[in-house]
Amino acid sequence: MAIWQWALLALALLWGFQSLGVWFQMRHYTDVMKGISNKYKDGYVGAGHIRGRFGKGVIVLIVVDRDLVVRRMLEMSGRTVFAKFARRDAYEGLTLAQLREKLEQGAFDAGVAHAVRSAIEQAERLADQSEEQSGLSGLKTVAV
């Protein structure tokens, strides 16, 4: 085999490994979302993300109850498909207003702060929509 054929084969193998890794990461994300939906039947989920070109990407999930109190906050950050969600329990029990204050005080890295800000906005938007459409129950989510 010529060198270019070996290079093409290596490229195909690397692409296959990357696709497999993305599949595992998406399965992990789906499992976490299903777990949140099953555990918290009422309230709202806000999801925020920032894509990292060469730095790390971040996804933040914030679960709030109807009073906009954070029940669960999860953060996934990393440069590879092996990143997993980590619970940020220091922020659980805060209202979204208090979380926004922490955000403005610089409690988060720049990428995480952007993702948290997006998640807060989505949760608040869902709460506003729910007030307009009263009578619906269950956990409400917004696509990222």
N, C-alpha and C positions, 0 to 999 in steps of 0.2 A: 504494500500500500504506500501511496505517496504521502508526503508530510501533510499536504492540505486535506487529505482524506482522514488522517488521524485527528487533525485539528477540528474538522467538521464533526467527527464522531464525539470528540471530547465536548464540543459545544452543545451537541444534542443531549449528551448525558447530563451536563450541568443544567441545561434548560429543564430537563425532566426532574431533576432533584429540586429545582426551585419551584416547579409546579406542584410537586408533592408537598413541599413545605408550606406553600400558600394554602393548599387544600387543608392541611392539618390546622393551620392558624384560623382559617375560616370556620372549621368545625369547632374549634375551641371557642371562638366568638359566639357562634350559634348556641353552643351548650351553655355558656354563661348567660346569654339573653333568655334562654328557656328557663334556666334556674331562677333568674330574677323574676320572670313572669309567673312562675309557679309559686314562689315564696311570697311575693308581694302582690296581692290581688287588686289592691286599690292604690291609687296614686299615679305618679308619672315617672317616666324615664327620659332623661336628657342625655344625648350622646354627642360628644364633641371630639374632633380629631384634628391633627395637623400632620401633614405628610413631610417626611424628612427626605430630602434628596440624597445628601451624603451624611447627614446627621441622623439622630434617632427620630422615629415617628412616635406619635402619642395618640392614644384613644382613651377618653375618660367617659365613664358611665356614672350618672348620678341618679339615684332613685329617691324620690321625695314623696311624702304623703300628701293628703289633700290640704294640709295646713302649710305646705312648702317647707317642711322640716326634712333635712337629709337623713334618710334611713340607711343608705348604703352608698359608698363612693368607691369606685374601682378605677384603677389606672393601669394601662398597658403601655409600656414604652420600651423601645429597643431598636436595634439596627437590623435584626434578623427575624426570620419567621418563628424563632424559638421563644419569642417574648410571650409572657403570660400576664394575666390580670393580677394585680396586687390590691388588696383592700387598704384603703386610706381611712382607718377608723378614727383618726384624730379629728376628722371633719364631720363625722356622723353625729347627729343630734343638733347640729347648727341649722338655723333657718337659711334660706337662700340669700337673704339680705346680709346675714352675718358672714356667709361664705364669700359673698361679693366683697365685703370689707377686707377679709383676709387676702383676697385676690389683689386688691388695691394696695395692701400693705407689703406686697412682695413675698408672700409665703410660698409661692410656686416659681419654678423655672419658667423661662419665657415660653417654651413650647407647651408645657403643661398648663400654664396660665391661659394661653389661647384656647386650648381644648376645654378647660374648665369653664371659661367664659361662654363658649358655644353651647356647652351642655346646660348651663344655667339658663341661657336664653331659650333653649328648646323646652326645658321643663316649664318655664314661665309661660311660654306660648301655648303649651298644651293645657296648662291650668286655665288660661284665659279662654281658650276654645271650649273647655269642659264647662265653664260657667255659662257660656252662651248656649251650650247644648246639654243642659241638665237632664238627668234621667238616665244617662249612660253610665254603666259601671264597669269595673275591671281596670287593669293596668293599661295605661295609654303610652304608646311609643311613637317616636318620630324617626323616620329614616334619615341616615347620615348623608 
